[in-house]
Amino acid sequence: MKICLAPMDGVTDCAYRILCKKIFEQHGAPDDELMLWTEFMSADGYVHNPPGVIKHIQRSDYDHETIAQIFWWNTDTLISCILDIEKKYDFAGIELNMGCPSPKIMKCAAGSGMLKDKQKTLDILKEIAGKISTPFSLKTRIGLSQDDIQEQFDFLIQASKYVTTIWVHGRTYKQSHAGEVRRDFIYDLKKELPETIIIGNGGLRTYQDGLDKSGNLDGIMPAQWAIGNPRILTPHTPSPAEVYETIIYHLSLMTACELQFKQAVASYDHSIWLKQPTLAQLEDTTQQIRSWALDVSQAHSPIEFRKYLFRYLLGLPNSKDLKKKIPQARDYASLVGILEEFFEGMGTQI
Ligand SMILES: Cc1cc2nc3c(=O)[nH]c(=O)nc-3n(C[C@H](O)[C@H](O)[C@H](O)COP(=O)(O)O)c2cc1C
């Protein structure tokens, strides 16, 4: 079964993918295979102002099964972005996002906006498929609205000629990220396209929930419930000590990735490529951060980390006071301090 950590802007960065892969390697079910994504990146940004977006494709040698996801609407820009990424970075696949509901992205006919003129989008897919050598996939929705569902189904049958894999979020653009997930659409699509890898996405809350709803599909793809919850990728239930270790490792690794990227982008030249880190380099920096050998008081990661942290703490008893203190802990040392205090207070060996 393919276990897919869904692409999420601001979430599935290099540090989170590494962490998820480590947990998957330790606790994943033997027959499962992990798949990872970058956060989506604007192809237009990559072509015209790379330093503004290139952090989205930061990747280490360890999370090498990562697929790079991009969005845009213009064929030439998409193709020049894809060819450049292919030439410079060794991603396991390149994927076109055709499901993002953001009004800003819709307005320029990218993301879900690509579903408005489906013939034009088929032409774009065909042109890209003719030029790309890396496996090419698409991630989309079941349509723009209820009225569009049949047309979208027919469109995906046509689109399957140009891609290896289709990831389907079982909601319409109008539903955005909430509401009923139409799994029947995705199961029917797989019946029609037995040769194409089809993965369902939407509303999966636990690993078991994913298995229960996998039906005839090739895998599962949790998203919102995977934020600060890497255990969703495995059947394992972590102890409080494991949760603590995961939090501190993730926070330190995220800070290490921030430092590596700042250095890499300072010497970045678009005609060459972004210097990518190795896991060994990142873990060396992570260790230095954890042993207080590096001054990371100016790093922004501890603030960014909050979106994961509140999720990590879900279900832990008596975490109300800790949650109140988190907004005041604006740097690495303060955040680690309140976390140590909380977990020690729970009697956790740390
Ligand atoms: C914070 C956030 C960021 C997201 N960013 C992306 C993205 O970059 N690319 C993408 O294809 N989908 C993105 N999505 C959509 C998810 O991949 C997924 O399709 C959607 O959340 C439905 O799954 P869920 O119900 O399990 O959350 C994002 C969702 C969230 C919540």
The ligand as an SDF file (V2000), in Angstrom:
LIG
                    3D

 31 33  0  0  0  0  0  0  0  0999 V2000
   -2.2150   23.7930    5.1160 C   0  0  0  0  0  0  0  0  0  0  0  0
   -2.5070   23.0830    3.8270 C   0  0  0  0  0  0  0  0  0  0  0  0
   -1.6980   23.2780    2.7320 C   0  0  0  0  0  0  0  0  0  0  0  0
   -1.9440   22.6070    1.5320 C   0  0  0  0  0  0  0  0  0  0  0  0
   -1.0820   22.7530    0.4800 N   0  0  0  0  0  0  0  0  0  0  0  0
   -1.2230   21.9860   -0.6370 C   0  0  0  0  0  0  0  0  0  0  0  0
   -0.2420   21.9890   -1.6610 C   0  0  0  0  0  0  0  0  0  0  0  0
    0.7890   22.6850   -1.5890 O   0  0  0  0  0  0  0  0  0  0  0  0
   -0.4710   21.1800   -2.7440 N   0  0  0  0  0  0  0  0  0  0  0  0
   -1.5860   20.3770   -2.8560 C   0  0  0  0  0  0  0  0  0  0  0  0
   -1.7440   19.6530   -3.8330 O   0  0  0  0  0  0  0  0  0  0  0  0
   -2.5240   20.3600   -1.8950 N   0  0  0  0  0  0  0  0  0  0  0  0
   -2.3540   21.1200   -0.7850 C   0  0  0  0  0  0  0  0  0  0  0  0
   -3.2630   21.0310    0.2320 N   0  0  0  0  0  0  0  0  0  0  0  0
   -4.3990   20.0980    0.0890 C   0  0  0  0  0  0  0  0  0  0  0  0
   -4.0750   18.7180    0.7090 C   0  0  0  0  0  0  0  0  0  0  0  0
   -2.9860   18.0900    0.0680 O   0  0  0  0  0  0  0  0  0  0  0  0
   -5.3070   17.8000    0.6600 C   0  0  0  0  0  0  0  0  0  0  0  0
   -5.6410   17.5710   -0.6930 O   0  0  0  0  0  0  0  0  0  0  0  0
   -6.5180   18.3780    1.3820 C   0  0  0  0  0  0  0  0  0  0  0  0
   -6.1780   18.9910    2.6020 O   0  0  0  0  0  0  0  0  0  0  0  0
   -7.5710   17.2830    1.6440 C   0  0  0  0  0  0  0  0  0  0  0  0
   -7.0910   16.2650    2.4870 O   0  0  0  0  0  0  0  0  0  0  0  0
   -7.4920   16.2110    4.0760 P   0  0  0  0  0  0  0  0  0  0  0  0
   -8.9840   16.2490    4.1340 O   0  0  0  0  0  0  0  0  0  0  0  0
   -6.8760   14.9610    4.5750 O   0  0  0  0  0  0  0  0  0  0  0  0
   -6.8880   17.4540    4.6910 O   0  0  0  0  0  0  0  0  0  0  0  0
   -3.0630   21.7300    1.4210 C   0  0  0  0  0  0  0  0  0  0  0  0
   -3.8930   21.5510    2.5320 C   0  0  0  0  0  0  0  0  0  0  0  0
   -3.6250   22.1960    3.7220 C   0  0  0  0  0  0  0  0  0  0  0  0
   -4.5200   21.9630    4.9060 C   0  0  0  0  0  0  0  0  0  0  0  0
  1  2  1  0
  2  3  1  0
  2 30  2  0
  3  4  2  0
  4  5  1  0
  4 28  1  0
  5  6  2  0
  6  7  1  0
  6 13  1  0
  7  8  2  0
  7  9  1  0
  9 10  1  0
 10 11  2  0
 10 12  1  0
 12 13  2  0
 13 14  1  0
 14 15  1  0
 14 28  1  0
 15 16  1  0
 16 17  1  0
 16 18  1  0
 18 19  1  0
 18 20  1  0
 20 21  1  0
 20 22  1  0
 22 23  1  0
 23 24  1  0
 24 25  2  0
 24 26  1  0
 24 27  1  0
 28 29  2  0
 29 30  1  0
 30 31  1  0
M  END
$$$$
